[in-house]
Amino acid sequence: MLGMLSHPHHESVTPKFAKRYAEIGKIAHQGLQTFCQEVRAGAFPCREYSPYAMTHAEREALAKRLRGRGHARAGQMLEDFSTSS
C-alpha cells in the first residue's frame, strides 16, 4: 500500500488488490544512501547538527583516552574537529 519494499522481487509478489499510494521504500533508500555518503565523506555529523558542547580540555581528554584504547584515528579526528573551531 505504501511501497515500503522497493526491491524488484517484491513487485512480483505484491497482491493485485494492494493499491500503491506512495513509494516510501524508494524514498527511504535514497535518504539512507545520502546519509551514508555524508558520514563516509565526513560531512555529517557536523557542528550544525551537534547539540553537545565540550570544552577544549574535555575534547583533549577524550581524544587521549580514545588513542589509549587503540582508536588512534578517532582520537585524531576529534582533535582535528577541536582545532577547526
C-alpha positions as CSV (number, residue, x, y, z in Angstrom):
1,M,0.0,0.0,0.0
2,L,2.8,2.4,0.8
3,G,5.5,0.9,-1.3
4,M,7.8,0.1,1.6
5,L,9.5,-2.7,-0.2
6,S,11.4,-1.4,-3.2
7,H,13.3,-4.5,-4.4
8,P,12.1,-5.6,-7.8
9,H,11.3,-9.0,-6.4
10,H,8.6,-7.5,-4.3
11,E,6.8,-6.1,-7.3
12,S,6.1,-9.7,-8.5
13,V,4.7,-10.8,-5.1
14,T,2.6,-7.8,-4.3
15,P,-1.1,-8.8,-4.2
16,K,-3.1,-7.4,-7.1
17,F,-5.6,-6.0,-4.6
18,A,-3.0,-3.8,-3.0
19,K,-3.1,-0.4,-4.5
20,R,0.1,1.6,-4.2
21,Y,-0.3,5.1,-2.9
22,A,3.3,6.0,-2.4
23,E,6.9,4.9,-2.9
24,I,8.1,5.2,0.6
25,G,10.7,2.4,0.2
26,K,12.5,4.2,-2.6
27,I,12.5,7.5,-0.7
28,A,13.8,5.8,2.4
29,H,16.5,4.1,0.4
30,Q,17.6,7.4,-1.2
31,G,17.7,9.1,2.2
32,L,19.8,6.3,3.7
33,Q,22.2,6.4,0.8
34,T,22.7,10.1,1.2
35,F,23.2,9.7,5.0
36,C,25.9,7.0,4.4
37,Q,27.7,9.2,1.8
38,E,27.8,12.2,4.1
39,V,29.1,10.1,7.0
40,R,31.8,8.5,4.9
41,A,32.8,11.9,3.5
42,G,33.0,13.4,7.0
43,A,30.3,15.9,6.2
44,F,27.9,14.5,8.9
45,P,27.8,14.9,11.8
46,C,29.0,18.5,12.0
47,R,28.6,21.4,14.3
48,E,25.3,22.4,12.8
49,Y,23.7,19.1,13.9
50,S,25.6,18.6,17.2
51,P,23.7,19.7,20.3
52,Y,26.5,18.8,22.6
53,A,29.2,21.2,23.7
54,M,32.5,20.1,25.1
55,T,35.3,22.3,26.4
56,H,38.6,22.1,24.7
57,A,40.1,20.3,27.7
58,E,37.3,17.7,27.6
59,R,37.9,17.0,23.9
60,E,41.6,16.6,24.5
61,A,41.0,14.2,27.4
62,L,38.6,12.1,25.3
63,A,41.0,12.1,22.3
64,K,43.7,10.8,24.7
65,R,41.5,8.1,26.0
66,L,40.5,7.0,22.5
67,R,44.1,6.8,21.5
68,G,44.9,4.8,24.6
69,R,42.2,2.3,23.8
70,G,43.6,1.7,20.3
71,H,41.3,4.2,18.5
72,A,44.1,6.5,17.1
73,R,42.1,7.6,14.1
74,A,39.0,8.5,16.2
75,G,41.3,10.5,18.6
76,Q,42.9,12.3,15.7
77,M,39.5,13.1,14.2
78,L,38.4,14.5,17.5
79,E,41.5,16.7,17.8
80,D,41.1,17.9,14.2
81,F,37.5,18.8,15.0
82,S,38.7,20.7,18.1
83,T,41.2,22.7,16.2
84,S,38.7,23.7,13.4
85,S,36.6,25.6,15.9
